[in-house]
Amino acid sequence: MKHKTLEKWRELITQQQSSELSIVDFCKMLRLSTSSFYKFRGQLQEPDNPPRFVKASKPDIDKTIQPSVSVRLGEVSLSFPTPC
C-alpha cells in the first residue's frame, strides 16, 4: 500500500508512541519514510497537544543603546565601546 490515508497515519503514529521504538527504528521496521512520518505527525498534531518545540525568535534590539565594556580598578575606570 503506497498511499496511506490520514486515518492510517494516525494509527501508525499511535502505534509508534505506544511502542518502545524510536521513530527511526519504527519506520525502518515497517519500511516507512521517516520524513513522511514526521510530516503526517505534524499535520495530525492535536490543537490541545502542541509540539514540544517552538520556533524561537530574536528579540528586537534597541539600536540607540551603545553597549560597552567597563573596567574599574580603584579610582581608575576605562570604558570600551563594543562593535555591534
TORGU-962133 format. One record per residue: residue number from 1; residue in three letters; z, y, x of N, C-alpha, C in turn. Coordinates in nm, 4 decimals, padded with zeros to 6 digits, m for minus. Each point is the difference from the previous one (the first is absolute). Example, Ala and Ser with C-alpha at 12.3 -4.5 7.8 and 13.67 -1.06 7.14 Angstrom:
<atoms>
+-----+------+----------+----------+----------+----------+----------+----------+----------+----------+----------+
: pos : code :      nup :   nnorth :    neast :     caup :  canorth :   caeast :      cup :   cnorth :    ceast :
+-----+------+----------+----------+----------+----------+----------+----------+----------+----------+----------+
:   1 :  ALA :  00.7800 : m00.5690 :  01.3190 :  00.0000 :  00.1190 : m00.0890 :  00.0000 :  00.1200 :  00.0900 :
:   2 :  SER : m00.0720 :  00.1050 : m00.0350 :  00.0060 :  00.1190 :  00.0820 :  00.0730 :  00.1090 : m00.0770 :
+-----+------+----------+----------+----------+----------+----------+----------+----------+----------+----------+
</atoms>
This chain:
<atoms>
+-----+------+----------+----------+----------+----------+----------+----------+----------+----------+----------+
: pos : code :      nup :   nnorth :    neast :     caup :  canorth :   caeast :      cup :   cnorth :    ceast :
+-----+------+----------+----------+----------+----------+----------+----------+----------+----------+----------+
:   1 :  MET :  00.0000 : m00.1184 :  00.0856 :  00.0000 :  00.1184 : m00.0856 :  00.0000 :  00.1235 :  00.0892 :
:   2 :  LYS : m00.1134 :  00.0686 :  00.0078 : m00.0122 :  00.1147 :  00.0891 :  00.0685 :  00.1236 : m00.0556 :
:   3 :  HIS : m00.0292 :  00.0356 : m00.1223 :  00.0548 :  00.1216 : m00.0592 :  00.1185 : m00.0354 : m00.0888 :
:   4 :  LYS :  00.1123 :  00.0628 :  00.0303 :  00.1215 : m00.0284 : m00.0759 :  00.0280 :  00.1139 : m00.0973 :
:   5 :  THR :  00.0561 : m00.0336 : m00.1126 :  00.0374 :  00.1010 : m00.0980 :  00.1280 :  00.0685 :  00.0463 :
:   6 :  LEU :  00.0286 :  00.1143 : m00.0600 :  00.1258 :  00.0686 :  00.0315 :  00.1199 : m00.0889 : m00.0322 :
:   7 :  GLU : m00.0108 : m00.0757 : m00.1078 :  00.1104 : m00.0895 : m00.0366 :  00.0205 : m00.1076 :  00.1065 :
:   8 :  LYS : m00.1088 : m00.0520 :  00.0549 :  00.0111 : m00.1005 :  00.1068 :  00.0642 :  00.0608 :  00.1244 :
:   9 :  TRP : m00.0388 :  00.1244 :  00.0343 :  00.0623 :  00.0673 :  00.1135 :  00.1490 :  00.0230 : m00.0254 :
:  10 :  ARG :  00.0337 :  00.0350 : m00.1227 :  00.1412 :  00.0201 : m00.0355 :  00.0787 : m00.1294 :  00.0235 :
:  11 :  GLU : m00.0580 : m00.1128 : m00.0405 :  00.0654 : m00.1305 :  00.0215 :  00.0150 : m00.0305 :  00.1489 :
:  12 :  LEU : m00.1056 :  00.0256 :  00.0767 :  00.0048 : m00.0263 :  00.1436 :  00.1051 :  00.0868 :  00.0698 :
:  13 :  ILE :  00.0089 :  00.1252 : m00.0391 :  00.0983 :  00.0909 :  00.0590 :  00.1410 : m00.0462 : m00.0330 :
:  14 :  THR :  00.0209 : m00.0436 : m00.1235 :  00.1309 : m00.0527 : m00.0407 :  00.0332 : m00.1266 :  00.0777 :
:  15 :  GLN : m00.0977 : m00.0872 :  00.0172 :  00.0215 : m00.1232 :  00.0778 :  00.0394 :  00.0326 :  00.1439 :
:  16 :  GLN : m00.0691 :  00.0948 :  00.0606 :  00.0307 :  00.0355 :  00.1382 :  00.1406 :  00.0571 :  00.0104 :
:  17 :  GLN :  00.0379 :  00.0862 : m00.0939 :  00.1323 :  00.0618 :  00.0043 :  00.1117 : m00.1027 : m00.0152 :
:  18 :  SER : m00.0247 : m00.1049 : m00.0774 :  00.1031 : m00.1017 : m00.0188 : m00.0038 : m00.1069 :  00.1094 :
:  19 :  SER : m00.1054 : m00.0007 :  00.0790 : m00.0077 : m00.0963 :  00.1108 :  00.0764 :  00.0565 :  00.1192 :
:  20 :  GLU :  00.0177 : m00.0803 :  00.1007 :  00.0641 :  00.0476 :  00.1226 : m00.1042 :  00.0342 :  00.1055 :
:  21 :  LEU : m00.1245 :  00.0113 : m00.0443 : m00.1102 :  00.0272 :  00.0926 : m00.0278 :  00.1497 :  00.0102 :
:  22 :  SER : m00.0450 :  00.0408 :  00.1180 : m00.0479 :  00.1371 :  00.0139 : m00.1324 :  00.0113 : m00.0755 :
:  23 :  ILE : m00.0433 :  00.1214 : m00.0227 : m00.1280 :  00.0198 : m00.0689 : m00.1134 : m00.0615 :  00.0812 :
:  24 :  VAL :  00.0035 :  00.0189 :  00.1307 : m00.1060 : m00.0554 :  00.0863 : m00.0032 : m00.1521 : m00.0105 :
:  25 :  ASP :  00.1161 : m00.0645 :  00.0110 :  00.0044 : m00.1468 : m00.0077 : m00.0405 : m00.0506 : m00.1385 :
:  26 :  PHE :  00.0450 :  00.0685 : m00.1043 : m00.0351 : m00.0371 : m00.1372 : m00.1516 :  00.0078 : m00.0194 :
:  27 :  CYS : m00.0597 :  00.1089 :  00.0474 : m00.1445 :  00.0173 : m00.0150 : m00.0782 : m00.1033 :  00.0815 :
:  28 :  LYS :  00.0482 : m00.0305 :  00.1200 : m00.0670 : m00.1034 :  00.0804 :  00.0043 : m00.1340 : m00.0716 :
:  29 :  MET :  00.1163 : m00.0336 : m00.0558 :  00.0167 : m00.1280 : m00.0667 : m00.0962 : m00.0143 : m00.1190 :
:  30 :  LEU : m00.0190 :  00.1085 : m00.0749 : m00.0865 : m00.0042 : m00.1178 : m00.1404 :  00.0544 :  00.0265 :
:  31 :  ARG : m00.0278 :  00.0293 :  00.1262 : m00.1310 :  00.0545 :  00.0384 : m00.0346 :  00.1261 : m00.0783 :
:  32 :  LEU :  00.0968 :  00.0906 : m00.0023 : m00.0192 :  00.1288 : m00.0661 : m00.0179 :  00.1069 :  00.1068 :
:  33 :  SER : m00.0711 :  00.1031 : m00.0343 : m00.0131 :  00.1144 :  00.0884 :  00.1290 :  00.0814 : m00.0080 :
:  34 :  THR :  00.0618 :  00.0265 :  00.1154 :  00.1240 :  00.0797 : m00.0027 : m00.0285 :  00.1420 : m00.0481 :
:  35 :  SER : m00.1153 :  00.0544 :  00.0366 : m00.0311 :  00.1357 : m00.0456 : m00.0137 :  00.0045 : m00.1522 :
:  36 :  SER : m00.0594 : m00.1026 : m00.0594 : m00.0096 : m00.0063 : m00.1465 :  00.1388 : m00.0150 : m00.0615 :
:  37 :  PHE :  00.0845 : m00.0809 :  00.0629 :  00.1352 : m00.0190 : m00.0518 :  00.0736 :  00.1346 : m00.0045 :
:  38 :  TYR : m00.0050 :  00.0739 :  00.1109 :  00.0672 :  00.1302 :  00.0037 : m00.0623 :  00.0978 : m00.0993 :
:  39 :  LYS : m00.1322 : m00.0039 : m00.0131 : m00.0699 :  00.0901 : m00.0932 :  00.0466 : m00.0242 : m00.1431 :
:  40 :  PHE : m00.0001 : m00.1273 : m00.0417 :  00.0390 : m00.0290 : m00.1378 :  00.1504 :  00.0172 : m00.0217 :
:  41 :  ARG :  00.0784 : m00.0279 :  00.1012 :  00.1434 :  00.0228 : m00.0129 :  00.0267 :  00.1488 : m00.0248 :
:  42 :  GLY : m00.0753 :  00.0872 :  00.0709 :  00.0137 :  00.1447 : m00.0210 : m00.0443 :  00.0418 : m00.1395 :
:  43 :  GLN : m00.1086 : m00.0600 : m00.0483 : m00.0504 :  00.0334 : m00.1339 :  00.0958 : m00.0449 : m00.1095 :
:  44 :  LEU :  00.0671 : m00.1127 :  00.0231 :  00.0867 : m00.0564 : m00.1025 :  00.1458 :  00.0438 :  00.0144 :
:  45 :  GLN :  00.0274 :  00.0913 :  00.0915 :  00.1363 :  00.0466 :  00.0225 :  00.0568 :  00.0584 : m00.1296 :
:  46 :  GLU :  00.1182 : m00.0454 : m00.0344 :  00.0651 :  00.0473 : m00.1221 :  00.0467 :  00.1448 :  00.0188 :
:  47 :  PRO : m00.0135 :  00.0859 : m00.1024 :  00.0447 :  00.1391 :  00.0130 :  00.1508 :  00.0104 :  00.0271 :
:  48 :  ASP :  00.0792 : m00.0930 : m00.0551 :  00.1447 :  00.0059 :  00.0221 :  00.0400 : m00.0715 :  00.1291 :
:  49 :  ASN : m00.0966 : m00.0531 :  00.0734 :  00.0254 : m00.0670 :  00.1268 : m00.0938 :  00.0606 :  00.1044 :
:  50 :  PRO :  00.0298 :  00.1243 :  00.0432 : m00.0915 :  00.0703 :  00.0897 : m00.0088 : m00.0685 :  00.1361 :
:  51 :  PRO : m00.1045 :  00.0301 :  00.0765 : m00.0135 : m00.0593 :  00.1325 :  00.1196 :  00.0370 :  00.0881 :
:  52 :  ARG :  00.0278 : m00.0852 :  00.0970 :  00.1147 :  00.0243 :  00.0874 : m00.0253 :  00.1116 :  00.0993 :
:  53 :  PHE : m00.1264 :  00.0275 :  00.0276 : m00.0337 :  00.1040 :  00.0945 : m00.0742 :  00.1104 : m00.0732 :
:  54 :  VAL :  00.0289 :  00.1219 :  00.0359 : m00.0717 :  00.1132 : m00.0566 : m00.0588 :  00.0802 :  00.1152 :
:  55 :  LYS : m00.1077 :  00.0672 : m00.0268 : m00.0654 :  00.0786 :  00.1029 :  00.0863 :  00.1217 :  00.0331 :
:  56 :  ALA :  00.0273 :  00.0177 :  00.1258 :  00.0780 :  00.1155 :  00.0445 : m00.0944 :  00.1158 :  00.0302 :
:  57 :  SER :  00.0478 :  00.1183 : m00.0180 : m00.0813 :  00.1166 :  00.0327 :  00.0814 :  00.0936 :  00.0880 :
:  58 :  LYS : m00.0715 :  00.0746 :  00.0821 :  00.0671 :  00.0962 :  00.0867 :  00.0396 :  00.1221 : m00.0821 :
:  59 :  PRO :  00.1197 :  00.0510 :  00.0233 :  00.0372 :  00.1228 : m00.0703 : m00.0786 :  00.1175 :  00.0556 :
:  60 :  ASP : m00.0213 :  00.1010 : m00.0827 : m00.0663 :  00.1213 :  00.0463 :  00.0927 :  00.0707 :  00.0986 :
:  61 :  ILE : m00.0567 :  00.0447 :  00.1097 :  00.0781 :  00.0670 :  00.1032 : m00.0192 :  00.1501 : m00.0142 :
:  62 :  ASP :  00.1114 :  00.0714 :  00.0017 : m00.0049 :  00.1454 : m00.0069 : m00.0496 :  00.0516 :  00.1347 :
:  63 :  LYS : m00.1217 :  00.0511 :  00.0055 : m00.0620 :  00.0429 :  00.1250 :  00.0606 :  00.1305 :  00.0517 :
:  64 :  THR :  00.0789 :  00.0695 : m00.0810 :  00.0585 :  00.1261 :  00.0453 :  00.1208 : m00.0228 :  00.0901 :
:  65 :  ILE :  00.0563 : m00.1200 : m00.0021 :  00.1139 : m00.0297 :  00.0855 : m00.0523 : m00.0461 :  00.1351 :
:  66 :  GLN :  00.0462 :  00.0622 :  00.1055 : m00.0403 : m00.0357 :  00.1348 :  00.1091 : m00.0871 :  00.0623 :
:  67 :  PRO : m00.0238 : m00.1310 :  00.0100 :  00.1019 : m00.0863 :  00.0592 :  00.0156 :  00.0288 :  00.1485 :
:  68 :  SER :  00.1208 : m00.0175 :  00.0505 :  00.0246 :  00.0210 :  00.1412 :  00.1118 : m00.0917 :  00.0461 :
:  69 :  VAL :  00.0119 : m00.0100 :  00.1315 :  00.1071 : m00.0773 :  00.0605 :  00.0877 :  00.0996 :  00.0747 :
:  70 :  SER :  00.1294 : m00.0075 : m00.0236 :  00.0923 :  00.0904 :  00.0678 :  00.0985 : m00.0804 :  00.0833 :
:  71 :  VAL :  00.0264 :  00.0519 :  00.1202 :  00.0972 : m00.0609 :  00.0898 :  00.1026 :  00.1065 :  00.0343 :
:  72 :  ARG :  00.1250 : m00.0344 : m00.0172 :  00.1065 :  00.0965 :  00.0299 :  00.0947 : m00.0618 :  00.1014 :
:  73 :  LEU :  00.0276 :  00.0745 :  00.1053 :  00.0935 : m00.0432 :  00.1026 :  00.0933 :  00.1177 :  00.0271 :
:  74 :  GLY :  00.1186 : m00.0093 : m00.0534 :  00.0954 :  00.1112 :  00.0140 : m00.0536 :  00.1240 : m00.0678 :
:  75 :  GLU : m00.0162 :  00.1086 :  00.0783 : m00.0479 :  00.1276 : m00.0538 : m00.1520 :  00.0101 : m00.0019 :
:  76 :  VAL : m00.0691 : m00.0956 :  00.0613 : m00.1461 :  00.0058 :  00.0126 : m00.0644 : m00.0859 : m00.1071 :
:  77 :  SER : m00.1021 :  00.0565 : m00.0653 : m00.0716 : m00.0731 : m00.1039 : m00.1506 :  00.0157 :  00.0259 :
:  78 :  LEU : m00.0693 : m00.1121 : m00.0010 : m00.1458 :  00.0008 :  00.0150 : m00.0622 : m00.0561 : m00.1253 :
:  79 :  SER : m00.1085 :  00.0630 : m00.0474 : m00.0723 : m00.0494 : m00.1170 : m00.1455 : m00.0205 :  00.0366 :
:  80 :  PHE : m00.0548 : m00.1122 : m00.0428 : m00.1397 : m00.0335 :  00.0268 : m00.0687 : m00.0279 : m00.1323 :
:  81 :  PRO : m00.1122 :  00.0709 : m00.0251 : m00.0743 : m00.0338 : m00.1240 : m00.0658 : m00.1361 :  00.0170 :
:  82 :  THR : m00.0079 : m00.0745 : m00.1093 : m00.0669 : m00.1295 :  00.0057 : m00.1381 :  00.0138 : m00.0620 :
:  83 :  PRO : m00.0994 : m00.0676 :  00.0572 : m00.1349 :  00.0078 : m00.0582 : m00.0052 : m00.0729 : m00.1341 :
:  84 :  CYS : m00.0754 :  00.0533 : m00.0919 : m00.0137 : m00.0619 : m00.1325 : m00.1227 : m00.0817 : m00.0085 :
+-----+------+----------+----------+----------+----------+----------+----------+----------+----------+----------+
</atoms>
